[in-house]
Amino acid sequence: MGAAGTAAADPTKPASNEDGKYYDANGAPTYNVGPDGKVDWYTFSGYRRYHSECTVCHGPDGAGSTYAPALVDSLKHLNYEQFTAVVVQGRKDVNTANQKVMPTFGTNRNVMCYLDDIYVYLRARSDGALARVRPENHEDKPQSAKDAETACMGN
Ligand code: HEC
């Protein structure tokens, strides 16, 4: 890792790493893509979760559809807190004639237990750090991810 606290750090590089979970300088979750294209576990997990829960409306790879916005673009203006708020609470576009609805996912464990995963995956896509394909190589699933999943899913 580069020297912590250095001004104008590369925003596409994580500032810290806790057992395979990466964070930016503001403490928000972020991705890690190695020089060989190997991604962190959460980015890989987020790819899978996105494509099971979000792709039906937001299109494959976060690219958008006629119904819902491209989240690859949304993440250029939404920060982690704003992203989380929309997914938890949902949102209704009341300005258009045919109402478009972003569902409320706050009680959906298949989304809530993997919210950071989905976020870091989309963040990597938004930053252009990840191509529009399934990441081939990924880090092993950290023990802390297994523990958090068990606790969250209530298994
Ligand atoms: C049933 C369709 C549908 C599904 C499924 C869906 N969304 Fe959405 N989402 C929408 C629509 C429609 C909007 C735009 C709402 C508006 O214009 O207010 C939206 C908006 C959003 C926004 C705000 C985008 C912006 O630019 O402000 C985020 C973030 C988001 N969705 C994330 C997700 C995530 C993450 C998932 C999967 C867990 C998901 N959505 C699943 C329909 C969907």
py3Dmol code that shows the C-alpha trace and the ligand (Angstrom):
import py3Dmol

protein = """\
ATOM      1  CA  MET A   1       0.000   0.000   0.000  1.00  0.00           C
ATOM      2  CA  GLY A   2       1.104   3.560  -0.607  1.00  0.00           C
ATOM      3  CA  ALA A   3       1.817   5.945   2.204  1.00  0.00           C
ATOM      4  CA  ALA A   4      -1.367   6.613   4.144  1.00  0.00           C
ATOM      5  CA  GLY A   5      -2.257  10.264   4.527  1.00  0.00           C
ATOM      6  CA  THR A   6      -0.613  11.335   1.299  1.00  0.00           C
ATOM      7  CA  ALA A   7      -2.586  14.116  -0.357  1.00  0.00           C
ATOM      8  CA  ALA A   8      -4.407  13.476  -3.639  1.00  0.00           C
ATOM      9  CA  ALA A   9      -4.244   9.702  -3.401  1.00  0.00           C
ATOM     10  CA  ASP A  10      -5.469   7.781  -6.443  1.00  0.00           C
ATOM     11  CA  PRO A  11      -9.261   7.491  -5.848  1.00  0.00           C
ATOM     12  CA  THR A  12      -9.345   4.177  -7.711  1.00  0.00           C
ATOM     13  CA  LYS A  13      -7.008   2.637  -5.131  1.00  0.00           C
ATOM     14  CA  PRO A  14      -8.197   1.616  -1.662  1.00  0.00           C
ATOM     15  CA  ALA A  15      -6.797   3.415   1.373  1.00  0.00           C
ATOM     16  CA  SER A  16      -7.097   0.481   3.745  1.00  0.00           C
ATOM     17  CA  ASN A  17      -7.848  -3.216   3.897  1.00  0.00           C
ATOM     18  CA  GLU A  18      -9.411  -5.148   6.752  1.00  0.00           C
ATOM     19  CA  ASP A  19      -9.355  -8.894   6.138  1.00  0.00           C
ATOM     20  CA  GLY A  20      -9.985  -8.539   2.427  1.00  0.00           C
ATOM     21  CA  LYS A  21     -12.533  -5.743   2.730  1.00  0.00           C
ATOM     22  CA  TYR A  22     -11.272  -2.500   1.234  1.00  0.00           C
ATOM     23  CA  TYR A  23     -12.075   1.085   2.202  1.00  0.00           C
ATOM     24  CA  ASP A  24     -11.429   4.482   0.678  1.00  0.00           C
ATOM     25  CA  ALA A  25      -9.968   7.438   2.561  1.00  0.00           C
ATOM     26  CA  ASN A  26     -13.463   8.431   3.764  1.00  0.00           C
ATOM     27  CA  GLY A  27     -14.127   5.014   5.227  1.00  0.00           C
ATOM     28  CA  ALA A  28     -16.596   3.982   2.520  1.00  0.00           C
ATOM     29  CA  PRO A  29     -16.285   0.468   1.098  1.00  0.00           C
ATOM     30  CA  THR A  30     -14.415   0.217  -2.175  1.00  0.00           C
ATOM     31  CA  TYR A  31     -13.038  -2.380  -4.561  1.00  0.00           C
ATOM     32  CA  ASN A  32      -9.551  -3.643  -5.171  1.00  0.00           C
ATOM     33  CA  VAL A  33      -8.442  -4.745  -8.617  1.00  0.00           C
ATOM     34  CA  GLY A  34      -4.939  -6.166  -8.742  1.00  0.00           C
ATOM     35  CA  PRO A  35      -2.524  -5.647 -11.637  1.00  0.00           C
ATOM     36  CA  ASP A  36      -3.450  -9.133 -12.886  1.00  0.00           C
ATOM     37  CA  GLY A  37      -7.162  -8.228 -12.876  1.00  0.00           C
ATOM     38  CA  LYS A  38      -7.854 -10.220  -9.730  1.00  0.00           C
ATOM     39  CA  VAL A  39     -10.682  -8.602  -7.779  1.00  0.00           C
ATOM     40  CA  ASP A  40     -11.433  -8.620  -4.059  1.00  0.00           C
ATOM     41  CA  TRP A  41     -14.059 -11.062  -2.805  1.00  0.00           C
ATOM     42  CA  TYR A  42     -16.737  -8.384  -2.296  1.00  0.00           C
ATOM     43  CA  THR A  43     -16.519  -7.113  -5.851  1.00  0.00           C
ATOM     44  CA  PHE A  44     -16.962 -10.653  -7.150  1.00  0.00           C
ATOM     45  CA  SER A  45     -19.836 -11.287  -4.752  1.00  0.00           C
ATOM     46  CA  GLY A  46     -21.394  -7.968  -5.768  1.00  0.00           C
ATOM     47  CA  TYR A  47     -21.244  -8.980  -9.411  1.00  0.00           C
ATOM     48  CA  ARG A  48     -23.304 -12.072  -8.613  1.00  0.00           C
ATOM     49  CA  ARG A  49     -25.754 -10.298  -6.301  1.00  0.00           C
ATOM     50  CA  TYR A  50     -26.284  -7.450  -8.739  1.00  0.00           C
ATOM     51  CA  HIS A  51     -27.074  -9.878 -11.513  1.00  0.00           C
ATOM     52  CA  SER A  52     -29.611 -11.759  -9.410  1.00  0.00           C
ATOM     53  CA  GLU A  53     -31.401  -8.781  -7.800  1.00  0.00           C
ATOM     54  CA  CYS A  54     -30.924  -5.623  -9.858  1.00  0.00           C
ATOM     55  CA  THR A  55     -30.213  -6.534 -13.454  1.00  0.00           C
ATOM     56  CA  VAL A  56     -33.863  -7.138 -14.350  1.00  0.00           C
ATOM     57  CA  CYS A  57     -34.481  -3.373 -14.171  1.00  0.00           C
ATOM     58  CA  HIS A  58     -31.033  -1.761 -14.284  1.00  0.00           C
ATOM     59  CA  GLY A  59     -29.657  -3.915 -17.094  1.00  0.00           C
ATOM     60  CA  PRO A  60     -26.629  -6.210 -17.177  1.00  0.00           C
ATOM     61  CA  ASP A  61     -23.362  -4.782 -15.803  1.00  0.00           C
ATOM     62  CA  GLY A  62     -25.107  -1.692 -14.417  1.00  0.00           C
ATOM     63  CA  ALA A  63     -25.536  -0.359 -17.945  1.00  0.00           C
ATOM     64  CA  GLY A  64     -29.161   0.721 -17.539  1.00  0.00           C
ATOM     65  CA  SER A  65     -32.385  -0.030 -19.388  1.00  0.00           C
ATOM     66  CA  THR A  66     -35.362   1.844 -20.775  1.00  0.00           C
ATOM     67  CA  TYR A  67     -36.983   1.386 -17.349  1.00  0.00           C
ATOM     68  CA  ALA A  68     -34.226   2.203 -14.869  1.00  0.00           C
ATOM     69  CA  PRO A  69     -31.074   4.348 -14.883  1.00  0.00           C
ATOM     70  CA  ALA A  70     -27.540   3.086 -15.545  1.00  0.00           C
ATOM     71  CA  LEU A  71     -26.100   2.659 -12.064  1.00  0.00           C
ATOM     72  CA  VAL A  72     -22.635   2.904 -13.594  1.00  0.00           C
ATOM     73  CA  ASP A  73     -23.520   6.568 -14.188  1.00  0.00           C
ATOM     74  CA  SER A  74     -25.446   6.996 -10.930  1.00  0.00           C
ATOM     75  CA  LEU A  75     -22.368   6.165  -8.889  1.00  0.00           C
ATOM     76  CA  LYS A  76     -20.572   9.146 -10.371  1.00  0.00           C
ATOM     77  CA  HIS A  77     -22.910  11.400  -8.364  1.00  0.00           C
ATOM     78  CA  LEU A  78     -24.234   9.191  -5.546  1.00  0.00           C
ATOM     79  CA  ASN A  79     -21.982   8.573  -2.573  1.00  0.00           C
ATOM     80  CA  TYR A  80     -22.161   5.457  -0.408  1.00  0.00           C
ATOM     81  CA  GLU A  81     -24.741   6.900   2.006  1.00  0.00           C
ATOM     82  CA  GLN A  82     -26.986   8.135  -0.804  1.00  0.00           C
ATOM     83  CA  PHE A  83     -26.750   4.835  -2.650  1.00  0.00           C
ATOM     84  CA  THR A  84     -27.624   2.917   0.508  1.00  0.00           C
ATOM     85  CA  ALA A  85     -30.560   5.205   1.282  1.00  0.00           C
ATOM     86  CA  VAL A  86     -32.154   4.667  -2.150  1.00  0.00           C
ATOM     87  CA  VAL A  87     -31.785   0.890  -1.981  1.00  0.00           C
ATOM     88  CA  VAL A  88     -33.108   0.667   1.575  1.00  0.00           C
ATOM     89  CA  GLN A  89     -36.012   3.075   1.117  1.00  0.00           C
ATOM     90  CA  GLY A  90     -36.756   2.796  -2.590  1.00  0.00           C
ATOM     91  CA  ARG A  91     -37.866   5.747  -4.699  1.00  0.00           C
ATOM     92  CA  LYS A  92     -40.761   6.669  -6.917  1.00  0.00           C
ATOM     93  CA  ASP A  93     -40.438   8.959  -9.904  1.00  0.00           C
ATOM     94  CA  VAL A  94     -43.562  11.084  -9.657  1.00  0.00           C
ATOM     95  CA  ASN A  95     -42.652  13.400 -12.510  1.00  0.00           C
ATOM     96  CA  THR A  96     -43.272  11.047 -15.396  1.00  0.00           C
ATOM     97  CA  ALA A  97     -46.634   9.909 -16.715  1.00  0.00           C
ATOM     98  CA  ASN A  98     -45.753   6.216 -16.502  1.00  0.00           C
ATOM     99  CA  GLN A  99     -44.556   5.930 -12.944  1.00  0.00           C
ATOM    100  CA  LYS A 100     -41.246   4.209 -12.475  1.00  0.00           C
ATOM    101  CA  VAL A 101     -40.568   2.634  -9.140  1.00  0.00           C
ATOM    102  CA  MET A 102     -37.356   1.687  -7.426  1.00  0.00           C
ATOM    103  CA  PRO A 103     -38.523  -0.971  -4.949  1.00  0.00           C
ATOM    104  CA  THR A 104     -37.764  -0.843  -1.221  1.00  0.00           C
ATOM    105  CA  PHE A 105     -35.150  -3.480  -0.403  1.00  0.00           C
ATOM    106  CA  GLY A 106     -34.789  -2.693   3.306  1.00  0.00           C
ATOM    107  CA  THR A 107     -36.246  -6.049   4.403  1.00  0.00           C
ATOM    108  CA  ASN A 108     -34.763  -8.179   1.607  1.00  0.00           C
ATOM    109  CA  ARG A 109     -31.820 -10.020   3.105  1.00  0.00           C
ATOM    110  CA  ASN A 110     -30.568 -11.165  -0.293  1.00  0.00           C
ATOM    111  CA  VAL A 111     -29.890  -7.489  -0.940  1.00  0.00           C
ATOM    112  CA  MET A 112     -29.255  -6.034   2.528  1.00  0.00           C
ATOM    113  CA  CYS A 113     -26.698  -8.677   3.536  1.00  0.00           C
ATOM    114  CA  TYR A 114     -24.741  -7.911   0.361  1.00  0.00           C
ATOM    115  CA  LEU A 115     -25.300  -4.187  -0.003  1.00  0.00           C
ATOM    116  CA  ASP A 116     -21.617  -3.301   0.313  1.00  0.00           C
ATOM    117  CA  ASP A 117     -20.772  -6.025  -2.193  1.00  0.00           C
ATOM    118  CA  ILE A 118     -23.183  -4.587  -4.764  1.00  0.00           C
ATOM    119  CA  TYR A 119     -21.915  -1.088  -4.057  1.00  0.00           C
ATOM    120  CA  VAL A 120     -18.231  -1.895  -4.552  1.00  0.00           C
ATOM    121  CA  TYR A 121     -18.988  -3.867  -7.718  1.00  0.00           C
ATOM    122  CA  LEU A 122     -20.870  -0.908  -9.204  1.00  0.00           C
ATOM    123  CA  ARG A 123     -18.182   1.460  -8.022  1.00  0.00           C
ATOM    124  CA  ALA A 124     -15.534  -0.543  -9.856  1.00  0.00           C
ATOM    125  CA  ARG A 125     -17.705  -0.524 -12.977  1.00  0.00           C
ATOM    126  CA  SER A 126     -18.358   3.203 -12.618  1.00  0.00           C
ATOM    127  CA  ASP A 127     -14.645   3.989 -12.288  1.00  0.00           C
ATOM    128  CA  GLY A 128     -13.850   1.884 -15.338  1.00  0.00           C
ATOM    129  CA  ALA A 129     -11.744  -0.466 -13.211  1.00  0.00           C
ATOM    130  CA  LEU A 130     -13.829  -3.473 -14.214  1.00  0.00           C
ATOM    131  CA  ALA A 131     -14.959  -4.595 -17.657  1.00  0.00           C
ATOM    132  CA  ARG A 132     -18.472  -5.705 -18.585  1.00  0.00           C
ATOM    133  CA  VAL A 133     -17.770  -9.351 -17.892  1.00  0.00           C
ATOM    134  CA  ARG A 134     -17.828 -11.722 -14.954  1.00  0.00           C
ATOM    135  CA  PRO A 135     -14.558 -11.195 -13.061  1.00  0.00           C
ATOM    136  CA  GLU A 136     -12.511 -14.328 -13.725  1.00  0.00           C
ATOM    137  CA  ASN A 137     -10.132 -14.147 -10.786  1.00  0.00           C
ATOM    138  CA  HIS A 138     -11.053 -13.183  -7.267  1.00  0.00           C
ATOM    139  CA  GLU A 139      -9.569 -13.271  -3.790  1.00  0.00           C
ATOM    140  CA  ASP A 140     -10.746 -16.041  -1.455  1.00  0.00           C
ATOM    141  CA  LYS A 141     -13.799 -15.385   0.657  1.00  0.00           C
ATOM    142  CA  PRO A 142     -12.510 -13.872   3.929  1.00  0.00           C
ATOM    143  CA  GLN A 143     -13.558 -15.422   7.237  1.00  0.00           C
ATOM    144  CA  SER A 144     -15.123 -12.094   8.239  1.00  0.00           C
ATOM    145  CA  ALA A 145     -17.350 -12.261   5.145  1.00  0.00           C
ATOM    146  CA  LYS A 146     -18.478 -15.748   6.103  1.00  0.00           C
ATOM    147  CA  ASP A 147     -19.205 -14.640   9.675  1.00  0.00           C
ATOM    148  CA  ALA A 148     -21.078 -11.524   8.590  1.00  0.00           C
ATOM    149  CA  GLU A 149     -23.141 -13.523   6.116  1.00  0.00           C
ATOM    150  CA  THR A 150     -24.108 -16.109   8.725  1.00  0.00           C
ATOM    151  CA  ALA A 151     -25.093 -13.399  11.195  1.00  0.00           C
ATOM    152  CA  CYS A 152     -27.011 -11.375   8.619  1.00  0.00           C
ATOM    153  CA  MET A 153     -28.845 -14.222   6.928  1.00  0.00           C
ATOM    154  CA  GLY A 154     -29.652 -15.755  10.322  1.00  0.00           C
ATOM    155  CA  ASN A 155     -28.534 -19.225   9.295  1.00  0.00           C
TER     156      ASN A 155
END
"""
ligand_1 = """\
43
HEC
C -38.364 -3.308 -10.358
C -37.277 -2.597 -10.993
C -36.040 -2.289 -10.180
C -35.226 -3.168 -9.482
C -35.382 -4.677 -9.332
C -34.149 -2.369 -8.945
N -34.319 -1.048 -9.269
Fe -33.118 0.494 -8.709
N -34.346 1.824 -9.663
C -35.433 1.477 -10.429
C -36.006 2.675 -11.009
C -37.211 2.749 -11.927
C -35.213 3.763 -10.561
C -35.414 5.241 -10.870
C -36.402 5.781 -9.854
C -36.635 7.263 -10.015
O -36.512 7.773 -11.133
O -36.917 7.910 -9.003
C -34.174 3.175 -9.724
C -33.191 3.912 -9.090
C -32.141 3.378 -8.393
C -31.064 4.140 -7.814
C -30.910 5.651 -7.882
C -30.212 5.997 -9.186
C -29.924 7.464 -9.356
O -29.282 7.811 -10.361
O -30.317 8.286 -8.522
C -30.209 3.249 -7.235
C -28.922 3.574 -6.497
C -30.740 1.933 -7.457
N -31.921 2.045 -8.154
C -30.143 0.768 -7.047
C -30.663 -0.513 -7.230
C -30.032 -1.719 -6.767
C -28.694 -1.794 -6.064
C -30.869 -2.749 -7.078
C -30.695 -4.227 -6.769
C -30.524 -4.551 -5.365
C -32.024 -2.169 -7.751
N -31.865 -0.811 -7.816
C -33.105 -2.894 -8.210
C -35.939 0.201 -10.610
C -35.443 -0.958 -10.047
"""
view = py3Dmol.view(width=600, height=400)
view.addModel(protein, "pdb")
view.setStyle({"model": 0}, {"cartoon": {"style": "trace"}})
view.addModel(ligand_1, "xyz")
view.setStyle({"model": 1}, {"stick": {}})
view.zoomTo()
view.show()
